[in-house]
Amino acid sequence: MPRYRGRFAPTPSGPLHFGSLVAALASFLDARHAGGEWLLRIEDIDPPRCPPGTADIILKQLEAFGLHWDGPIHWQHERDAAYQAALDALIAQGLAYRCSCSRRQWRAHAIYPGWCRDGVREPHKPVAWRLRSDRGLRPVTWEDRLFGHQHFDPALFGDVVLKRKDGLWAYQLAVVVDDAAQGISDVVRGFDLLDNTPWQRQLQHALGLPEPRYLHLPLILGPDGQKLSKQNHAPPLPESEHAARPLLHAALVALDQAPPDALAESPVSEQLSWALSHWSVARIRPQAMRHDAPHGD
């Protein structure tokens, strides 16, 4: 096994919330417990979704919780040439094609039907680039560290977009290229991204890139039973260490690490020290958890 290198990769579309904290904390503890590195990547390839200053807020939030990263921050907006090189490699293999179709045109289908595989249907329209799922792509299998054996047929997922019609890079291509560039050995993230993994494994295989291990975490639900998210207006994490203490304890509870109740008001450094010495993936239950913890200041 390569030396452990983990990462946290938030999109700066808004401040971090409790669900983000659980993912960041788990990836941090998993890396540090293994004696590895924990890297930070800001996934800002979609500028219209990333208000100015949001990335700075995220950095302050991580620091308030004692989640200090190794090395320089990796910014996706600086990576255009690397993504283009990957797309060019897929084009050369016949695994990427130009597509003029809109979602409205194929909304009656469960997945995109591949209408532009043999030529753009409407050449006068803007085009995206898609990955072909019908040519030389093997079934995708892997062992998730929490959810066990996974098996997916590429044909059931369709031809994912690699570069959008507006010229912006799509998440699936960017994350694969950047995980390889950063030497990521282990990906720890939420269960809502598990069904993205088949596309990413396909791209890793097609581009000859290493395949990290994956640990997908149970979702954190709000009081209404919906997944905590920025779209659902989840309360932002605090930016002060004192306000972070009870939320850090609540995140350890959400990860089934059973921290002592008395630890809830301890400095974050003491809580993280305890968590590192007791970290166990085997304790995590593969089920969503409702979150009703205090929001902090």
C-alpha positions in Angstrom: 0.0 0.0 0.0 1.3 3.5 -0.7 1.7 6.0 2.1 -1.6 7.3 3.3 -2.6 10.6 1.7 -6.1 11.8 2.3 -7.9 15.0 1.4 -10.8 17.2 2.1 -12.2 18.9 -1.0 -15.1 21.4 -0.4 -16.8 23.5 -3.0 -16.8 27.1 -1.9 -20.5 27.7 -2.8 -21.2 28.5 0.8 -19.8 28.0 4.4 -19.2 24.6 5.8 -22.1 23.1 7.8 -22.3 20.1 10.2 -22.5 17.5 7.4 -19.3 19.0 6.0 -17.7 18.9 9.4 -18.4 15.2 9.8 -16.8 14.4 6.4 -13.8 16.7 7.1 -13.3 15.2 10.6 -13.5 11.6 9.4 -11.0 12.2 6.6 -8.7 14.1 9.0 -8.8 11.4 11.7 -8.4 8.6 9.2 -5.3 10.2 7.7 -3.7 11.2 11.0 -4.5 7.9 12.7 -2.7 6.1 9.9 0.3 8.4 10.2 -0.5 10.0 6.8 -1.0 13.4 5.3 -4.2 15.3 5.0 -4.5 17.7 2.1 -6.9 20.4 1.3 -8.4 21.0 -2.2 -10.8 23.9 -3.0 -13.0 22.7 -5.8 -13.8 26.0 -7.4 -14.2 25.0 -11.0 -17.7 26.6 -11.2 -17.1 30.3 -10.5 -20.8 31.3 -10.8 -21.5 29.0 -7.8 -18.6 30.3 -5.7 -19.2 33.7 -4.1 -16.0 35.7 -3.5 -14.7 35.3 0.1 -16.4 32.0 0.7 -13.1 30.0 0.5 -11.6 32.2 3.2 -14.6 31.5 5.4 -14.1 27.7 4.9 -10.4 28.0 5.9 -11.3 29.9 9.1 -13.9 27.3 9.9 -11.4 24.4 9.5 -8.9 26.2 11.7 -11.5 26.8 14.4 -12.0 23.0 14.6 -8.3 22.3 14.7 -8.3 20.7 11.3 -5.0 21.8 10.0 -3.9 20.6 6.5 -0.5 19.6 5.1 1.2 21.5 2.4 -0.2 24.2 0.1 -3.9 24.4 -0.8 -4.8 22.9 -4.2 -7.0 25.2 -6.2 -9.0 23.7 -9.1 -9.3 27.0 -10.9 -5.6 26.8 -11.6 -5.8 23.4 -13.2 -7.2 24.0 -16.7 -4.2 22.6 -18.6 -4.2 19.4 -16.6 -7.9 18.8 -17.3 -7.5 19.5 -21.0 -4.7 17.1 -21.2 -6.9 14.4 -19.6 -9.7 15.1 -22.0 -7.4 15.0 -25.0 -6.2 11.6 -23.9 -9.8 10.3 -23.7 -10.5 11.8 -27.2 -7.5 10.0 -28.6 -8.8 6.7 -27.3 -12.3 7.4 -28.7 -13.8 7.6 -25.2 -15.0 11.2 -25.3 -17.3 12.8 -27.8 -19.0 16.2 -28.4 -22.7 16.5 -27.5 -25.2 19.2 -28.4 -28.2 17.7 -26.5 -29.9 19.4 -23.7 -31.4 17.7 -20.6 -34.8 18.9 -21.8 -34.5 17.0 -25.0 -33.8 13.7 -23.3 -35.9 14.2 -20.1 -38.1 11.2 -21.0 -35.1 8.9 -20.6 -33.6 7.7 -17.4 -30.1 8.4 -18.7 -28.7 10.2 -21.6 -29.3 7.9 -24.7 -26.1 8.7 -26.4 -27.6 10.4 -29.4 -24.4 12.3 -30.3 -22.0 9.3 -30.1 -21.6 9.0 -33.8 -21.8 12.7 -34.6 -23.2 15.9 -33.2 -26.9 16.1 -33.8 -27.1 19.9 -33.9 -23.7 21.2 -34.9 -24.8 24.8 -34.8 -25.4 24.6 -31.0 -22.9 24.8 -28.2 -21.4 21.4 -27.3 -20.4 19.6 -24.1 -17.9 16.7 -24.0 -19.2 13.3 -22.7 -17.5 10.0 -21.7 -18.6 7.0 -23.8 -20.0 4.2 -21.5 -20.5 1.8 -24.4 -16.9 1.4 -25.6 -14.2 -0.6 -23.8 -15.4 0.4 -20.3 -15.3 -2.6 -17.9 -17.9 -3.2 -15.1 -16.9 -1.2 -12.1 -16.2 -3.0 -8.8 -14.5 -2.0 -5.6 -14.6 -2.7 -1.8 -15.9 0.3 0.1 -14.4 0.3 3.6 -17.8 0.7 5.2 -20.4 -0.4 2.6 -18.6 -3.4 1.3 -18.6 -4.8 -2.2 -19.8 -2.5 -4.9 -20.6 -3.5 -8.5 -21.9 -1.2 -11.2 -22.6 -1.7 -14.9 -21.4 1.5 -16.9 -24.4 1.1 -19.3 -26.8 1.8 -16.4 -25.1 5.2 -15.6 -24.9 6.7 -19.1 -22.4 9.0 -20.7 -21.3 11.5 -18.0 -20.4 15.1 -18.9 -16.6 15.9 -18.8 -16.7 19.5 -20.0 -19.8 21.6 -20.0 -21.3 23.6 -22.8 -20.2 26.8 -21.1 -16.6 25.7 -21.2 -16.4 24.9 -17.5 -14.9 21.5 -16.4 -17.2 18.9 -14.9 -16.6 17.5 -11.4 -16.1 13.9 -12.4 -13.0 14.6 -14.6 -11.5 17.3 -12.3 -11.7 15.2 -9.2 -10.0 12.2 -10.9 -7.2 14.3 -12.3 -6.6 16.1 -9.0 -6.7 13.0 -6.8 -4.0 11.5 -9.0 -1.9 14.7 -9.1 -2.1 14.9 -5.3 -1.2 11.3 -4.8 -4.4 10.6 -2.9 -4.4 7.0 -1.6 -7.7 7.2 0.4 -10.9 9.1 -0.3 -13.2 9.6 2.7 -16.5 11.4 1.9 -20.3 11.2 2.2 -22.5 8.4 1.0 -24.2 10.8 -1.4 -21.1 10.6 -3.6 -20.9 6.8 -3.7 -22.8 6.6 -7.0 -20.3 9.1 -8.5 -17.5 6.6 -7.9 -18.3 4.3 -10.9 -17.6 7.2 -13.3 -14.5 8.1 -11.4 -13.2 4.5 -11.5 -13.9 4.4 -15.2 -11.9 7.5 -15.8 -9.0 6.3 -13.6 -8.8 3.1 -15.6 -9.1 4.9 -19.0 -6.4 7.4 -18.0 -4.1 4.9 -16.4 -4.3 6.6 -13.0 -4.1 5.0 -9.5 -7.4 3.9 -7.9 -7.7 5.1 -4.3 -9.4 3.2 -1.5 -12.9 4.6 -0.7 -14.7 5.1 2.6 -18.2 6.5 2.2 -19.8 7.9 5.3 -23.5 7.7 6.4 -25.4 10.9 5.6 -26.2 13.4 8.2 -29.9 14.4 8.2 -31.5 17.6 9.5 -34.4 17.7 11.9 -36.7 17.5 8.9 -35.2 14.2 7.8 -33.5 15.8 4.7 -29.8 15.6 4.0 -28.0 18.5 5.5 -26.8 20.7 2.7 -26.1 24.3 1.7 -29.2 24.0 -0.6 -31.3 23.2 2.4 -29.9 26.2 4.3 -28.0 24.1 6.9 -26.6 26.5 9.5 -22.9 27.4 8.9 -20.2 26.2 11.3 -18.7 28.8 13.6 -15.3 30.4 13.1 -14.3 30.5 16.7 -12.6 27.7 18.7 -14.9 28.1 21.7 -18.1 27.8 19.7 -16.6 24.8 17.8 -16.2 22.7 20.9 -19.8 21.2 21.3 -20.1 20.7 17.5 -16.8 18.8 17.3 -18.1 16.6 20.1 -21.4 16.1 18.2 -19.5 15.2 15.1 -17.6 12.5 17.0 -20.9 11.2 18.3 -22.3 11.2 14.7 -19.3 9.1 13.7 -20.1 6.6 16.4 -16.8 7.2 18.2 -18.5 7.4 21.6 -16.6 10.4 23.1 -17.1 11.0 26.8 -19.8 13.5 27.6 -17.3 15.5 29.6 -15.2 16.1 26.5 -17.8 18.3 24.9 -16.6 21.5 26.5 -12.9 20.7 26.2 -10.6 22.6 23.8 -10.7 21.2 20.3 -7.0 20.2 20.6 -7.9 17.9 23.5 -11.0 16.5 21.7 -8.9 15.7 18.6 -6.2 14.1 20.7 -8.7 11.8 22.3 -10.3 11.1 18.9 -7.0 10.2 17.2 -6.1 7.7 19.9 -9.6 6.1 19.7 -10.4 6.4 16.0 -12.1 3.3 14.6 -13.9 2.9 11.3 -15.3 -0.4 12.5 -17.5 1.6 15.0 -19.3 3.5 12.3 -22.8 2.3 11.6 -23.7 2.4 7.9 -27.0 4.3 8.4 -28.0 7.9 8.1 -28.1 9.9 11.4 -30.4 12.8 12.3 -28.6 15.8 13.6 -30.1 18.1 16.3 -26.9 19.4 17.8 -26.5 23.1 18.8 -25.4 25.4 15.9 -22.7 27.3 17.8 -22.4 31.0 17.8 
